[in-house]
Amino acid sequence: MQSATYEISKCQNDTFEKENGTLELSLEDLVIIKALKENPQITQKDLAVKVGKSERSIKRKTVLLQEKGFIKRESGKRNGKWIVLIDNSKTN
C-alpha cells in the first residue's frame, strides 16, 4: 500500500487462519486491523490519518470488516473501542 503512512510489509502473506478455514484480507484491511489492535480507542478520523486514507474510505472499510465479522465496535461511538475478532499475530 504505497499511500499508507502506516507500514506493513508487502511480502507478507495476507491469509490468516480462522476456525473454519482461512481469511482473505487486503493489505489495506491488514493495516486497519493492526492499527485497531494497537489502539482500540482510535477514532475513524485518527485512523484515516494514520493509514493515509480518507475518513470516508475508513468508514466504508470498517463497516465491511464488521459485516465480515473481523472487527466490532463496543460501547458506542463516542466512548467505545474496537475489538479485533481475528488472530492477526502474523502482522506483528
N, C-alpha and C positions, 0 to 999 in steps of 0.2 A: 504494500500500500504506500505509494510514493507521497501522497499528500498528507499522510498522518504524521503528527509530531510525536506520537506515542509509538515507539518502535517494537516490532515483533519480526523475528527472522522469517524471510520468505521461503527459506528452505525447510522449515518445519512442516511436518505433516499436519493437515488440518482435519483429520479424522480422529474422533475420540470414542472410547468405549462407553457404552451405556448398558444397562441390564439386558435389554433385548437386542443388542447389536451394536452398530456404530452410528455416529452422527456425522453429517457433512456440514461443516461450517466454513464460511468465507474468512479470509484474513481480517476483513473489517469486523465481522462478528467476534472473532477471537480478540481483537484489540478492545472492543467494547466490553466483552465478558471479563477480560483480565483487569481492565480499569475498574469495573464494578466490584470485582472481588477484592481489589486492593483498597477501594474506598466505597463501601456500601452506601454511605450517606451522600454521595456526589449527586449534584443536580444535573439535569439534562443539558443545561446551559454550560456548566463547567465541563461536563463530559465532551460536549461538542468542541470546546477549546482544546481539551487535552488530546483528542484524537484527530483534530484538524478537519472536522466536518461541520456542516450547518446544523443548527438546532433542529430544523425540520427533518433532516436526514437521521439524526439521532432518535428523534421521536418515532419515526417510521420504523427504524431498526429495533428499538426497544419493544415496540408493540409486536413486531413479528417474532422476536425472541421470546416474548411472553406467551404468544399464541402457540409456539412450538414447544413450550414447556421447559425452556433452557434457563429462564430467569423469572422472578416475580417481584412485585413491589409490595412491601409490607408496611402497614401503619399509615397509609395515606400519602398524599402528595407533599405536604409541607414538611412534616417531621418524620417521614418514612425512610426506609432503607431498602436497598436492592439485595435480593437473595439469589445467589447463583446456584442453580439446581443440578448442574453437571460437574463432573470432576474434570477440571481443565488444568491439572497439575503439570501436564506436558508443556504448557506455555510458559512456565516459570523458569 
